[in-house]
Amino acid sequence: MKKLLISTILLVGLSTGVVAQKHPTPPPHPSKAQLVNSKANELDITVQSRKEINSEPSVGYKKNEARPAKSFEY
């Protein structure tokens, strides 16, 4: 009787370990407010960079004259 109890406890313990390995807990998802804030920050960054690019003065160049290419490093 003792061996039967020990073997069932071991069997149940090992089977729950296998089930836990097959189905890991999913990672937490960001809340809607966090998603909105991150997208707003990304948009602000792109708008600011576009404003900086467009606001650079083009001193010394005529309207149809070629300008040197701007180099962007990523």
Beta strands, then each sheet from edge to edge (+ up, - down):
end
